[in-house]
Structures are given as structure tokens and as C-alpha cells.
């Protein structure tokens, strides 16, 4: 729980304040990337970094791909050959 809880906490324990291994994990998780992007946007407006936005974009793309691919596996999902009413 500590290994994943601290890096995934985002704002409560920012990833630069964590030990190096946990900080590296935290940079790649959405809460850590989000806090990093917000911190940079608020305090260093003219020195934005691309990395946190790339991490958030990658997580969004992966999650959209997973839901798009597995949408028919859910019990409430649509059947492939269901008639379209309308």
C-alpha cells in the first residue's frame, strides 16, 4: 500500500518529495502528473514542461482504447449484430 499509495496520492505527497524510486513511479501516474502540471502552470507560467501533459495524454489514450476495445465484453454492452431502432 505504501509503494503505490504514496506515489498515487498526487497532491498530498508530491512526487519530488518522495524517495527516488517512489518519485519515479509517481511521475508516471495521473495524480502526480496532474499536480506537476498544475504546479508548473501556477508558479512557472513561462516555463511549462511537456512531460506531465504527455503522461496525462498517454493515460487518457490508453483508457479510451481499453474501453473502446472491451466495450462489448460488458454484460450491459451492445450486441455486434443488434438491430438499430429508429
C-alpha positions as CSV (number, residue, x, y, z in Angstrom):
1,X,0.0,0.0,0.0
2,X,2.8,2.4,0.8
3,X,4.6,1.7,-2.5
4,X,1.6,2.6,-4.6
5,X,-0.3,4.8,-2.2
6,X,2.3,7.5,-1.8
7,X,3.1,8.0,-5.4
8,X,-0.5,7.8,-6.5
9,X,-1.6,10.4,-3.8
10,X,-0.6,13.2,-6.1
11,X,-1.1,16.4,-4.2
12,X,-0.9,15.0,-0.6
13,X,2.7,13.8,-1.2
14,X,4.1,15.4,-4.3
15,X,6.5,13.1,-6.2
16,X,9.6,15.3,-5.9
17,X,9.3,14.9,-2.1
18,X,9.2,11.1,-2.2
19,X,12.3,8.8,-2.2
20,X,13.8,8.5,-5.7
21,X,12.1,5.1,-6.7
22,X,8.7,6.2,-5.4
23,X,9.1,9.6,-7.0
24,X,9.8,8.0,-10.4
25,X,6.7,5.9,-10.1
26,X,4.7,9.0,-9.0
27,X,5.8,10.9,-12.1
28,X,4.1,8.3,-14.4
29,X,0.8,8.1,-12.5
30,X,-2.0,10.5,-13.3
31,X,-2.3,12.3,-9.9
32,X,1.5,13.1,-9.9
33,X,1.5,14.3,-13.4
34,X,-1.6,16.4,-12.8
35,X,-0.2,18.1,-9.7
36,X,3.1,18.7,-11.5
37,X,1.3,20.3,-14.5
38,X,-0.8,22.5,-12.2
39,X,2.2,23.5,-10.1
40,X,4.2,24.5,-13.2
41,X,1.2,26.4,-14.6
42,X,0.6,28.4,-11.5
43,X,4.1,29.2,-10.4
44,X,6.2,29.0,-13.6
45,X,3.8,30.1,-16.4
46,X,6.5,30.7,-18.9
47,X,8.5,27.5,-18.2
48,X,5.9,24.8,-18.9
49,X,7.1,21.2,-19.3
50,X,5.7,18.8,-21.9
51,X,6.2,15.6,-19.8
52,X,3.2,15.9,-17.4
53,X,0.8,16.6,-20.3
54,X,2.3,13.7,-22.3
55,X,1.7,11.4,-19.3
56,X,-1.9,12.5,-18.9
57,X,-2.5,12.2,-22.6
58,X,-1.0,8.7,-22.7
59,X,-3.2,7.6,-19.7
60,X,-6.3,9.1,-21.5
61,X,-5.4,7.4,-24.8
62,X,-4.8,4.0,-23.1
63,X,-8.0,4.2,-21.1
64,X,-10.1,5.2,-24.2
65,X,-8.5,2.3,-26.1
66,X,-9.3,-0.2,-23.4
67,X,-12.9,0.9,-23.1
68,X,-13.3,1.0,-26.9
69,X,-11.9,-2.5,-27.4
70,X,-13.7,-4.1,-24.5
71,X,-17.0,-2.3,-24.7
72,X,-18.8,-5.4,-26.0
73,X,-17.5,-7.6,-23.2
74,X,-19.5,-5.9,-20.5
75,X,-22.8,-7.6,-19.7
76,X,-24.7,-4.4,-20.5
77,X,-22.8,-3.8,-23.7
78,X,-24.4,-3.7,-27.1
79,X,-24.5,-6.8,-29.3
80,X,-22.5,-6.7,-32.5
81,X,-25.5,-7.6,-34.7
82,X,-28.3,-5.8,-32.8
83,X,-30.8,-4.0,-35.0
84,X,-30.7,-0.3,-34.8
85,X,-34.0,1.2,-33.8
86,X,-35.0,4.5,-35.1
